[in-house]
């Protein structure tokens, strides 16, 4: 068992994740015990509440990795970020490259959906990132207000351009409310979710990705597919990336 978590708030003292290194190590040890041995650290990027210089993320990640290694915690980290939608258009290609994953020609970043609902401003943020040559992993779409009442249809063009969807384990566990639970189950059941991730925040959200396979099976996924969502697919995204495809024309309504 080797879960790979692509959405995780583990860097100390940068956002609403762990307050300090000790708290980061506590959650990291929990991850390793649960079979999560590789992860991208995804501090909030462009969020007004959590100002953070993108350029500092690799050094912060290396420092935490050194602490993990010194503590004997079997967890490999990659520098990344969770892009706040309203801050996306302020990021240039060089900044996106710092938090991107995948090989050349298929580099991708994590862009969360706005909790208030998917709208034209969000689609503009997606376009801004694509136009700079990066693919998209759309974070927790099920948490967008109105997702099941038409919000999911607004993502069709982004999906046609190659974007993939990441569902939160906490949504599948029912911890983000009934609407998020229903949206997450639909995405998993119907095969629209490419990966599950914890969106863990240490002490405030102590669950790990290890809870994902059972939650996916309760949503209707097979045993094999539930493992792909937490092991195989995340690994493939890190190794093969997400190629960006140009749209020849808008999709019909």
N, C-alpha and C positions, 0 to 999 in steps of 0.2 A: 504494500500500500504506500503510495507516494502522491499525496494530494499536492496540487500546485495552486496557490491562492493569488489571483491577479488583482485583488482589490482589498487592501489591508492598511489600516492606519497604525503603524508600529513605531515610526520615528518619534523619539521623545521630545516633548516640549515645543511642538510646532503647530499643533491644531487641537482638535477635541479628542485626540487619541491619548496615549500614555503621557503623564506629566513629566516623568523623568526616566532615566536609563533603567533604574531598578524596576519600574513598572513595565517597561518594554521587555526586559528580560523575563519577568514573570509570565507575561503573555506569550513570549516566544517559546518558553519552556513548555507551556500548555500546548502550543501548536505542534511542537516536535513530538510530544507524547501522543498526540492524536494522529500522527502520521502525515502532518503537513511539513514537508522538508524543503520546500522552495516557495518563494513568494516575491511579488513586487510590492515595495512599499509605496503607498499612494497618498501622500499628504495632500490636503486641499491646495489647489493652485488657482490663483485669481479670486479667491474668496475674500470679501471685505472684512470678515471677522478674523481671518488668519493670514495676515501678510507674511509672505515667505519668498525669498529670492530663489528662483528656480535654479540658478547656478550653484547654490549651496547643497542641493539634494544629493549629488554623488558623494561628496565628502561626508555628509551626515550619514549616508548609507554605509560607507566604508567604516566609519567610526563605530556604528552599531554592529556591523559584521565582526569587527575585531573584538567587541565585547561579547558577542555570542560565542565566537571561537574560544575566547579565554574562559568562558563559563562552560564550555563543552556542550553547547546546545546545537543540535544538528539541524540547522536551518540556513539555507542559502538565500541571500537577498539580492534583488535587482532594484536600482533606482527608478522611480516612476512618479506618477502624480495623478490625482483625480481633479480634472479640470472643471471648475465652476462655470456654468454656461455663460453667465454675464461677463465673465472675465476672459472668455476664449478669444474674442477678437482682438484683445490686446497682446496676444502672444505671437511672436514671430517664429520663423522656421528654426532659427538657432535655439530658441527656448524650447520649442516642441521636441527638437532632437534630443535634448538633455533627458527628457522623461519618456522617450519612445522606446519601443521594443521591436524585435524582429530584424530580419536581414535587410540589406539595402534593396530598395525597390518595393518593400512590403512593410515598412515601418508603421507602427500604429500607436495611438495614445488612447487613454481612458477619458471619456467625456460623460459626466453624469447628466441625467435629465433634471429639469427644474421640477421641484416638488409641486409648484403651482400649476403645472400642466405644460405639455408640449405645445409650442406655438411658433410663429414665424421667426421670432428672435432666436429660438433654439435652432431652427433649421439654418438660419444664417450663420450661427456658430459652427454647425457641422460643415457648412460649405467653406467657411474660412479655413478650417483645418484641412479639409480635402484639397483645397486649392494650393496649399503649401506642401502637398505631396504626402500626406499622412492618412493612413486608414483609421477607422474608428471602431473602438469597442464601446458601445453605449451602455453606461452603468445604470443598473437597477431601473429600467424603464417602467416596471410595474409600480413604482412608487410615485409616478407622475399622476397628479389629480386628473381624473377623467380618462385614464388610460383605456379602460374597457368600454368607455362610452364614445369611442371615436379617436381617442388620442393615439392609439396604436397605428391607425391608418395613416397618420401624418409621417410615420417613419418609413413608409414604403419606398420612397425615392432614395433615402439614405441606404436602406438595405439593398436596393438595386445597384447602388454605387459601391457595394461591398461591405458596408457596416455590419457588425455582428452584435448580438445582444448578450449582456451579462446579467443574470438574475441573482439577487441576494438570498443567501441561506436564511437570514433572519426574516425575510418576507415569506418564504416557504414554511417557516416555523410559526407564522401567524403573529410575529412580534411587531409588525408595522401596520397592523389593522386589517380588517376583512377585505377591503378593496385591493390592497397590495397582495394579500394572500391569494385572492381569486386571480389576479393578473399573473402572478408568478406561476400558479398552477397551470393556467392556460398556456403560457409560453413554454413550460416544460412538457406538458402533455401533448401539445401540438407540434413539438419539435422546433420551435422558433428560437429557443435559448441555445446559445453555443457553449456557454460556460456558466458554472455557478461560482460564486466567490463569497467570502464571509462578510466583507465590509466591516470586519472586526475593529473595535476601538479599544482593545485592552480591557481595563476594568469596567468601562461603561457598556461594552458589548463583548462579553467574554466567550461567546460561542466560537467555534472554529469551523473550518470547511468540512471537517470530518462528519458533521451533522448533515451535510448535503445529500449524500447518496440515499439515505433512508427517507429524507424529506422528498426527494425527487420521485422515489418509488411510490410514496403515498399520493403524489400528484399524477401518477399514471405511467411513469417511465419504467422501462425494463431494468433489470439488474445491470445488464451490459451498458445500457445508455446512461444510467445514473453514474456509473464509474467513468464513462467518457467525459461527462460534464465536469468532473473534479480532478481527473488525472490525465487522460489522453488529450482532450481538446485544449486545455490550458498549456500543456507542454508543446503542442503543435503551434499555438499562437506565438510562443516565445521563439520557437525554432524556425517557423516558416512565415510568420507574420500575417498581415492582412493587406493584400494588394488593393489598390484603389482603382476602381473602374469609372470611366467617364460615362455620363448619362447622355445618350443620343437625343432623348426627348423626354419630357415629363410623362410619368405614368398616368394613364386614364383614371379619372375619379371613379 
